[in-house]
């Protein structure tokens, strides 16, 4: 009985401490303007496959933990009388005061001057955001910019003594490498789990528009979103973003956004406040094996960049800017990587002929949420 009472007391004290920290962080509601500068992340680390050594993953965990934060968001959800407007007319009442709704997630410190990375879905629609560092320090955060198409967001806090994470070599991660997932699962606090890289380059999952996930069996649960996936040296290889689960908990299939995408999004958002990608205005389709290599064009948007360049439905695109395209995903990724207003060469097959066309890349329209 005494042991049970002590457990309840400890849980209550921990919860009270978290609530107090978030409350303190939310006292000052002033939001400073988003800066426009270049963020400098720490240089590349040794290869991801480095051995953990006799101390297991203690060094890697200790190196990464100070850079991982808990993210708390507050949303004011409107409350109304039953049946909406008819209910208000019937009862002569007004809308009730908004009801606060809170959610939990994770984030990663990427610069000593206060820039953090997390998932867009962690902070989307939030009225207030607070982060708690591993030291117990809490701070208010504001959104610098978001990229819903990769599910990434950049936050900024005014705090001193931050420890930015080190970015791993983007080409050093491979299947079988040991990794650690750090985050705040179920709101219990900073947690480290261990696994391996199960696969790389995962796409067509329907999670994001642009997908190139690292798959891992390190336990990732609700609340881990936005946290760090690090290698055996403690360097960042990805941002944890999703799990495959039928139960809502970890089943050994988690997905992280790789540092190649993370760095591109981070640098653009810090510099301009948004992410810009190239666009052609075509509907692409994968070809059946008997039609050979390339990507089929099923439709062309009238007045779009592809239409202006002379691309037609039925064409088969073979390469873009000298690089072969093998399927619709690789084409979309290659086009998105091209700078808007730049000119690229597209080689295509039309009937029995091969053509080379010069296309001025357009600017990809922003994602429209349903």
Order of alpha helices (4+ residues) and beta strands (2+ residues): alpha-alpha-beta-alpha-beta-beta-alpha-beta-beta-beta-beta-beta-beta-beta-beta-beta-alpha-beta-beta-beta-alpha-beta-beta-alpha-beta-beta-beta
